[in-house]
Amino acid sequence: MLDNSNTIYKRQLRQLLNVTQAINNNFSRAEILDIYVNILKGEKYISRFALLSVHKGELKVEAVGHTEDEQIDYILKNNVLDSIKNPDLVTFMAKTPECPFNIIIPAHHKDHILAVLLIETVYDNSEFLNLPTHIADAPEFLQTLHNIVFVALENKILFKENLKQERIQKELELASELQKMLFPPTWKQHDFGLDIAGFHIPYSEVGGDYYDYFPISEFEVAFCIADVSGKGISAALLMSNFQANVRALFPYYGNMKSLTQKLAENVDRAARGERFITAFLAVYNVKTRELNYINAGHNPPLLWNKGEMQVLEEGTTGLGMITPLPFINEGKVKVDPGAFLICFTDGVIELQNQEKEYFGYSPLKKVVSQHHNQDAEQLNLAISMEISRFKGAKFHDDAAILTCKFD
């Protein structure tokens, strides 16, 4: 005997209330699905059902009732999603021995199907639709319930993902602030007879570019510019480790070759062969006016000296590429008053415009030759303006420039 309409409506309201309370009380996915499945099992007109969620177009079985494994296999092999013409509507279909279900109920959000409920009713389709309204409307009630459940579950996933993204963003912002602290403070103009200026353009919140300068004795100043292979937090962490090593080891190694070999060993140990660092390391002696340097696989800096442009290439391979380093060549240059040293990372010269042309060395050489009578800060400003004029240019990597003028 069929239940009367008043009894059915009361039961449906109670079922909706139970589900919404579970959602509002932040029940787990498993608990919410358990409530929903028990409702399906209690519906007298359902002889069997299969509840499947959808993830990236793939079906996953969440629950079944009186459904055989062969029938589930058939559903999974013959994508039931293809039978749904309109995700807003309940779909009636003909039963087959392989697929005995006659109703498909989709749950969707923004035209994206989240789950499907397949049911077999105790009535055939024509009989079902001719039953009293409070019975024939049952699939529409299930569709409402189905959507409430799976939209809520989808929102739980999105909420967790948003929280995760917010946490990651806050961590990135903190990492970015910490990384900024790795860059040296503004150089007091003309200390050690040097005028030094640098700037850094990050591609993202954190990256692997770095420059530094600091005194290591009464008459010597150390310079370093470096670039970690790759991007992101892992590159930034390796760079912070490298910065600490550079600061700690430079004062204790009078020999540039020994210093470079030790730095290479430390990079290899920290990166475990997964990354490497290119670096330009130099020491300037104020008394002798001699610049000793080692270029470890880095973009060769430019030295404007005696009215000529020199490219500082002497050195070795990138740090962490091959350990121990197969060879180390040390460069030595006598620096005249008014000379300029311009160090940079590959994000500068590999900058591309809309025509896919590289910025390259030529604009840098041109700017230095035209502005060599100015101070380091003014030269950096001229370089940044030249970059801005490079039509349609967008940075695809971190970019750093370190400029030093020798009095």
Order of alpha helices (4+ residues) and beta strands (2+ residues): alpha-alpha-beta-beta-alpha-beta-beta-beta-alpha-alpha-alpha-beta-beta-beta-alpha-alpha-beta-beta-beta-beta-beta-beta-beta-alpha-alpha-alpha-beta
